[in-house]
Amino acid sequence: MPSILANISRLLINGEILRKGFLSLKNLEFSTSTRFEVSDKRLQDFFSNPKIHNLLRLITYRNVEAAHKPRFRRLHEDSIKMLSEKELEAVQVFSSAFTSQRLQMPPVLAARNDNDTGRLISSDRGLQGLLPSNYRLVFTDISLGRTRRNRLIVIREPNGDLRHASMAERDRINSVYFPLPGRRLRTPLMFSPEYLQGMLERRQFLYILDRACAQFEPDDPQYIRVCHAVYDAVNQLAWTPIHTDLDELNPLRSLRHTRHFGPMVLYMILFVDNDPLSDPHRRLLKQQIHLCREGLNANETLRTVN
């Protein structure tokens, strides 16, 4: 585990951070800025890097029981079957593939522009006034073989303008014609800041992340806001020893078996707070940086990854 984390730090630092002077390995001191100047676009580039992506996948603990643990308990009878050796091997292969699918990390993308009203197609002033000012006509291509991204959706405005639907409008219209499991037409109140803060205080981190993946697209600004709020809350509690018996004491212990662990680690590496190292928590952070420096100075290679 330490060598993998050191390799991630090496790739990030050698590739981007060290060239721009955000982190000094020589003095092991952070810059005066409060955060690394890494945009969402650069975060997306880091995540899409094959070497970094592979390392993030490797640091996720593969626990079959934790990956398939039901979120809600249901009363049902257990099913017991007698299998031959070949049938058992086939079931084990299927279980391994299904576990890999459950642990597939959600993509890290840059935030889209929801303020974009869509590209204008044509303007017909002769249609102005035929519709009430608060009415719009939506035309949707519901034919098969189209994805949610490239489906043709156009909107006729009351002033006669015909334009393409914005990304926010496209999500709502797709949810009407092609609803997805767990995605509601209206955004649940749990994602609003006042209710989200209460859930963070109750440490419902995994539930929030799973619901966010079901409700939003990966490039939705609300999805990025919710995930970053969870990562910041986990970072504040991550100083509890990870080898404690209770999962409630350290959220990293419960999240390291899930698909959200890789994106969270990448966010913490790049966007960790850089306050003065005056309290015990920051001194512990400095010790972690010392460990990264030892990994960087060691004559290690990425042979285990490649």
HELIX and SHEET records of a PDB file:
HELIX    1   1 PRO A    2  LEU A   12  1                                  11    
HELIX    2   2 ILE A   13  ILE A   17  3                                   5    
HELIX    3   3 LEU A   18  LYS A   20  1                                   3    
HELIX    4   4 ASP A   40  SER A   48  1                                   9    
HELIX    5   5 PRO A   50  LEU A   58  1                                   9    
HELIX    6   6 VAL A   64  ALA A   67  1                                   4    
HELIX    7   7 GLU A   85  ARG A  102  1                                  18    
HELIX    8   8 ARG A  125  LEU A  127  5                                   3    
HELIX    9   9 MET A  167  TYR A  177  1                                  11    
HELIX   10  10 LEU A  189  PHE A  191  5                                   3    
HELIX   11  11 PRO A  193  GLU A  201  1                                   9    
HELIX   12  12 PHE A  205  GLN A  215  1                                  11    
HELIX   13  13 PRO A  221  LEU A  237  1                                  17    
HELIX   14  14 PRO A  251  LEU A  255  1                                   5    
HELIX   15  15 PHE A  261  PHE A  271  1                                  11    
HELIX   16  16 PRO A  280  ASN A  297  1                                  18    
SHEET    1   A 2 LEU A  23  SER A  24  0                                        
SHEET    2   A 2 GLU A  29  PHE A  30 -1                                        
SHEET    1   B 4 LEU A 120  SER A 123  0                                        
SHEET    2   B 4 ASP A 161  HIS A 164 -1                                        
SHEET    3   B 4 ILE A 153  ARG A 156 -1                                        
SHEET    4   B 4 LEU A 137  THR A 140 -1                                        
END                                                                             
